[in-house]
Amino acid sequence: MESGPAIFTGAVFALFGAVLLGWTALRARRREPVALGVRQSLAATLATGAALGSLALGTWCLTRL
């Protein structure tokens, strides 16, 4: 009964993390701003950290089934 919400939550976190990581890499490779008004290196570092954290949380949720 409780595995349904865990699967959904894990999938959402994993999907968000993967898309954010891909988007950040694409923007950084093209030398386009990741966030307006913030230094490129700081914005890319924070976005990458958030993406990896989201992927880790999604993986953790999916392993708790």
CORBEL-V932238 format. One record per residue. N is the residue number from 1. RES is the residue in one small letter. OMEGA is omega in radians with two decimals (999 if undefined). NEAR is the number of other ideal C-beta (glycine too) atoms within 12 Angstrom. Layout:
# CORBEL-V932238
n:N res:RES omega:OMEGA near:NEAR
n:N res:RES omega:OMEGA near:NEAR
This chain:
# CORBEL-V932238
n:1 res:m omega:-3.11 near:7
n:2 res:e omega:-3.12 near:11
n:3 res:s omega:3.12 near:14
n:4 res:g omega:3.10 near:12
n:5 res:p omega:3.12 near:15
n:6 res:a omega:3.11 near:21
n:7 res:i omega:3.14 near:19
n:8 res:f omega:-3.12 near:17
n:9 res:t omega:3.11 near:23
n:10 res:g omega:3.13 near:26
n:11 res:a omega:3.14 near:22
n:12 res:v omega:3.12 near:20
n:13 res:f omega:-3.13 near:27
n:14 res:a omega:3.13 near:27
n:15 res:l omega:3.11 near:21
n:16 res:f omega:-3.13 near:23
n:17 res:g omega:-3.14 near:29
n:18 res:a omega:-3.13 near:21
n:19 res:v omega:3.12 near:20
n:20 res:l omega:3.12 near:27
n:21 res:l omega:3.10 near:27
n:22 res:g omega:-3.14 near:18
n:23 res:w omega:3.13 near:23
n:24 res:t omega:3.13 near:30
n:25 res:a omega:-3.14 near:19
n:26 res:l omega:3.13 near:16
n:27 res:r omega:-3.12 near:21
n:28 res:a omega:-3.14 near:23
n:29 res:r omega:3.12 near:13
n:30 res:r omega:-3.10 near:13
n:31 res:r omega:3.06 near:11
n:32 res:e omega:-3.10 near:16
n:33 res:p omega:3.07 near:18
n:34 res:v omega:3.07 near:29
n:35 res:a omega:-3.12 near:20
n:36 res:l omega:3.09 near:10
n:37 res:g omega:-3.13 near:9
n:38 res:v omega:3.10 near:14
n:39 res:r omega:-3.08 near:13
n:40 res:q omega:-3.08 near:21
n:41 res:s omega:3.13 near:16
n:42 res:l omega:-3.14 near:16
n:43 res:a omega:3.14 near:22
n:44 res:a omega:3.13 near:28
n:45 res:t omega:-3.14 near:18
n:46 res:l omega:3.12 near:19
n:47 res:a omega:3.10 near:30
n:48 res:t omega:3.09 near:24
n:49 res:g omega:3.10 near:18
n:50 res:a omega:3.13 near:24
n:51 res:a omega:3.13 near:29
n:52 res:l omega:3.07 near:23
n:53 res:g omega:3.11 near:20
n:54 res:s omega:3.07 near:28
n:55 res:l omega:3.12 near:27
n:56 res:a omega:3.12 near:20
n:57 res:l omega:3.08 near:24
n:58 res:g omega:3.09 near:29
n:59 res:t omega:3.12 near:21
n:60 res:w omega:3.13 near:18
n:61 res:c omega:-3.09 near:26
n:62 res:l omega:3.10 near:22
n:63 res:t omega:-3.12 near:14
n:64 res:r omega:-3.12 near:15
n:65 res:l omega:999 near:17
